């Protein structure tokens, strides 16, 4: 496999992932971003915890979809995220979703 073939494969995989995202976002209520991953979920349980003087986030997602091009199945029943880094949780406004079908 040449470098060009590998680039084409990765480009096709990313495009397929975007198209899947476009199709499934309307099924979810929340968008969750971490330093490592991007999720869609229907339930988010967000807790701030402490370990000594440090603070970390313990986030549990139910009925989720994971943005990960290398996963064979991106739909996940439960996800637990434990991180010292920032976590962004946003509620999806269903009327704001207007992703073009032309891609």
Backbone as CSV, one residue per row, in Angstrom:
resi,resn,N_x,N_y,N_z,CA_x,CA_y,CA_z,C_x,C_y,C_z
1,UNK,0.855,-1.179,0.000,0.000,0.000,0.000,0.897,1.238,0.000
2,UNK,0.659,2.124,-0.918,1.475,3.336,-1.033,0.988,4.393,-0.046
3,UNK,1.791,5.416,0.138,1.426,6.525,1.019,0.168,7.214,0.501
4,UNK,0.052,7.317,-0.816,-1.144,7.946,-1.397,-2.394,7.109,-1.129
5,UNK,-2.269,5.781,-1.226,-3.398,4.894,-0.922,-3.821,5.046,0.533
6,UNK,-2.844,5.149,1.418,-3.137,5.317,2.838,-3.840,6.649,3.089
7,UNK,-3.363,7.714,2.457,-4.008,9.022,2.595,-5.441,8.984,2.084
8,UNK,-5.649,8.332,0.949,-7.000,8.215,0.391,-7.915,7.422,1.317
9,UNK,-7.394,6.350,1.896,-8.177,5.538,2.832,-8.598,6.375,4.035
10,UNK,-7.655,7.116,4.608,-7.961,7.937,5.781,-8.954,9.049,5.442
11,UNK,-8.799,9.658,4.277,-9.719,10.697,3.843,-11.128,10.133,3.666
12,UNK,-11.237,8.974,3.045,-12.543,8.333,2.854,-13.177,7.960,4.193
13,UNK,-12.358,7.477,5.121,-12.864,7.096,6.442,-13.374,8.323,7.201
14,UNK,-12.649,9.431,7.137,-13.086,10.670,7.793,-14.382,11.190,7.186
15,UNK,-14.501,11.133,5.879,-15.722,11.585,5.214,-16.912,10.707,5.603
16,UNK,-16.703,9.401,5.666,-17.772,8.484,6.082,-18.190,8.772,7.526
17,UNK,-17.211,9.086,8.394,-17.511,9.412,9.789,-18.333,10.696,9.869
18,UNK,-17.961,11.703,9.105,-18.725,12.948,9.088,-20.155,12.704,8.621
19,UNK,-20.323,11.909,7.579,-21.670,11.616,7.070,-22.507,10.876,8.119
20,UNK,-21.854,9.960,8.847,-22.565,9.256,9.921,-22.972,10.238,11.010
21,UNK,-22.067,11.130,11.391,-22.367,12.164,12.390,-23.559,13.003,11.945
22,UNK,-23.544,13.413,10.696,-24.631,14.229,10.147,-25.971,13.495,10.263
23,UNK,-25.934,12.177,10.074,-27.164,11.391,10.131,-27.654,11.140,11.558
24,UNK,-26.741,11.038,12.523,-27.146,10.640,13.872,-27.300,11.793,14.857
25,UNK,-26.788,12.965,14.572,-26.833,14.046,15.561,-28.256,14.371,16.000
26,UNK,-29.207,14.223,15.106,-30.599,14.537,15.451,-31.191,13.566,16.466
27,UNK,-30.512,12.447,16.706,-30.984,11.455,17.668,-30.546,11.755,19.092
28,UNK,-29.662,12.749,19.286,-29.044,12.976,20.589,-29.357,14.345,21.150
29,UNK,-29.208,14.457,22.476,-29.538,15.675,23.199,-28.316,16.505,23.561
30,UNK,-27.174,15.856,23.796,-25.978,16.558,24.263,-24.770,16.280,23.373
31,UNK,-23.908,17.287,23.302,-22.594,17.162,22.689,-21.594,17.283,23.827
32,UNK,-20.658,16.346,23.915,-19.647,16.346,24.974,-18.271,16.302,24.310
33,UNK,-17.442,17.287,24.661,-16.085,17.354,24.122,-15.075,17.230,25.240
34,UNK,-14.085,16.394,25.028,-12.947,16.302,25.935,-11.690,16.537,25.109
35,UNK,-10.556,16.523,25.754,-9.299,16.692,25.038,-9.066,15.544,24.053
36,UNK,-9.563,14.359,24.386,-9.288,13.177,23.573,-10.409,12.755,22.640
37,UNK,-11.676,13.065,22.980,-12.796,12.528,22.213,-13.928,13.544,22.090
38,UNK,-14.831,13.211,21.182,-16.054,13.965,20.948,-17.202,12.966,21.007
39,UNK,-18.235,13.271,21.773,-19.354,12.346,21.974,-20.678,13.050,21.711
40,UNK,-21.668,12.261,21.345,-23.061,12.664,21.376,-23.717,11.758,22.411
41,UNK,-24.645,12.286,23.202,-25.276,11.460,24.239,-26.682,11.967,24.520
42,UNK,-27.497,11.080,25.082,-28.847,11.467,25.474,-28.967,11.749,26.970
43,UNK,-27.997,11.302,27.747,-27.988,11.604,29.174,-26.544,11.839,29.600
44,UNK,-26.326,12.909,30.379,-24.995,13.237,30.876,-25.085,13.460,32.379
45,UNK,-24.264,12.747,33.124,-24.151,12.927,34.572,-22.745,13.463,34.828
46,UNK,-22.652,14.743,35.202,-21.378,15.448,35.323,-21.080,15.705,36.798
47,UNK,-19.943,15.216,37.279,-19.563,15.403,38.684,-18.136,15.917,38.789
48,UNK,-17.946,16.875,39.695,-16.609,17.379,40.007,-16.154,16.662,41.263
49,UNK,-14.978,16.045,41.200,-14.438,15.275,42.324,-13.095,15.880,42.732
50,UNK,-12.653,15.514,43.918,-11.338,15.977,44.357,-10.497,14.797,44.796
51,UNK,-9.197,14.950,44.552,-8.203,13.963,44.978,-7.080,14.763,45.618
52,UNK,-7.144,14.898,46.929,-6.181,15.773,47.598,-6.488,17.208,47.222
53,UNK,-5.503,17.885,46.673,-5.693,19.281,46.256,-6.106,19.398,44.791
54,UNK,-6.124,18.289,44.091,-6.485,18.295,42.668,-7.980,18.072,42.486
55,UNK,-8.502,18.646,41.420,-9.909,18.477,41.059,-9.958,17.763,39.713
56,UNK,-10.876,16.800,39.595,-11.055,16.113,38.320,-12.536,15.969,38.030
57,UNK,-12.831,15.616,36.786,-14.216,15.473,36.346,-14.529,14.002,36.114
58,UNK,-15.675,13.594,36.622,-16.177,12.230,36.427,-17.503,12.375,35.679
59,UNK,-17.479,12.010,34.408,-18.638,12.217,33.536,-19.134,10.859,33.056
60,UNK,-20.428,10.632,33.195,-21.031,9.389,32.719,-22.060,9.727,31.654
61,UNK,-21.925,9.039,30.533,-22.834,9.239,29.408,-23.662,7.984,29.208
62,UNK,-24.909,8.168,28.878,-25.799,7.055,28.567,-26.333,7.249,27.161
63,UNK,-26.435,6.143,26.426,-26.923,6.170,25.053,-26.081,7.144,24.239
64,UNK,-24.850,6.740,23.937,-23.874,7.651,23.339,-23.392,7.181,21.971
65,UNK,-22.785,8.131,21.276,-22.119,7.894,19.999,-20.752,8.540,20.097
66,UNK,-19.705,7.833,19.677,-18.331,8.300,19.819,-17.757,8.666,18.450
67,UNK,-17.182,9.875,18.359,-16.499,10.284,17.125,-15.122,9.639,17.152
68,UNK,-14.980,8.526,16.475,-13.701,7.815,16.409,-13.687,7.010,15.120
69,UNK,-12.859,7.436,14.196,-12.833,6.839,12.874,-12.421,5.369,12.910
70,UNK,-11.699,4.949,13.940,-11.168,3.586,13.967,-12.039,2.596,14.750
71,UNK,-13.139,3.052,15.327,-14.050,2.138,16.031,-14.964,1.450,15.032
72,UNK,-15.164,0.171,15.207,-16.082,-0.538,14.313,-17.536,-0.234,14.668
73,UNK,-17.797,0.000,15.951,-19.143,0.357,16.401,-19.045,1.620,17.253
74,UNK,-19.657,2.687,16.792,-19.557,3.953,17.512,-20.699,4.176,18.504
75,UNK,-21.736,3.364,18.445,-22.830,3.480,19.400,-22.454,2.717,20.669
76,UNK,-22.579,3.406,21.809,-22.165,2.833,23.086,-23.276,3.051,24.104
77,UNK,-23.586,2.017,24.879,-24.653,2.123,25.874,-24.252,3.038,27.030
78,UNK,-23.043,2.860,27.565,-22.558,3.665,28.686,-21.097,4.034,28.465
79,UNK,-20.758,5.269,28.825,-19.385,5.743,28.741,-19.062,6.436,30.059
80,UNK,-17.858,6.185,30.559,-17.386,6.908,31.734,-16.096,7.621,31.354
81,UNK,-16.068,8.928,31.625,-14.899,9.754,31.336,-14.382,10.274,32.671
82,UNK,-13.114,10.035,32.942,-12.465,10.574,34.137,-11.252,11.348,33.650
83,UNK,-11.234,12.663,33.941,-10.161,13.500,33.402,-9.876,14.698,34.296
84,UNK,-8.637,15.137,34.270,-8.241,16.377,34.924,-8.334,17.553,33.949
85,UNK,-8.578,17.262,32.692,-8.646,18.285,31.643,-10.073,18.816,31.509
86,UNK,-10.224,19.852,30.702,-11.527,20.467,30.487,-12.502,19.505,29.810
87,UNK,-13.770,19.638,30.187,-14.858,18.911,29.555,-15.926,19.943,29.200
88,UNK,-16.384,19.904,27.968,-17.418,20.816,27.510,-18.685,20.021,27.222
89,UNK,-19.787,20.426,27.860,-21.074,19.765,27.642,-22.059,20.820,27.148
90,UNK,-22.667,20.543,26.012,-23.649,21.467,25.449,-24.922,20.707,25.104
91,UNK,-26.044,21.352,25.348,-27.307,20.770,24.919,-27.539,21.156,23.471
92,UNK,-27.868,20.179,22.664,-28.113,20.421,21.246,-29.492,21.053,21.106
93,UNK,-29.534,22.175,20.417,-30.808,22.805,20.107,-31.284,22.211,18.796
94,UNK,-32.316,21.437,18.837,-32.780,20.710,17.646,-33.064,21.645,16.473
95,UNK,-33.505,22.852,16.741,-33.793,23.785,15.653,-32.521,24.349,15.039
96,UNK,-31.394,24.260,15.765,-30.122,24.780,15.266,-29.417,23.817,14.327
97,UNK,-29.869,22.598,14.279,-29.193,21.595,13.460,-29.620,21.746,12.014
98,UNK,-28.704,22.199,11.223,-28.959,22.357,9.799,-27.684,21.984,9.063
99,UNK,-27.418,20.704,8.986,-26.212,20.207,8.348,-26.554,19.884,6.904
100,UNK,-25.805,20.452,5.975,-26.137,20.228,4.564,-25.943,18.768,4.154
101,UNK,-26.833,18.288,3.305,-26.757,16.924,2.802,-25.815,16.803,1.607
102,UNK,-25.303,17.902,1.136,-24.538,17.881,-0.117,-23.131,17.315,0.008
103,UNK,-22.689,16.935,1.175,-21.323,16.417,1.317,-21.260,14.944,1.039
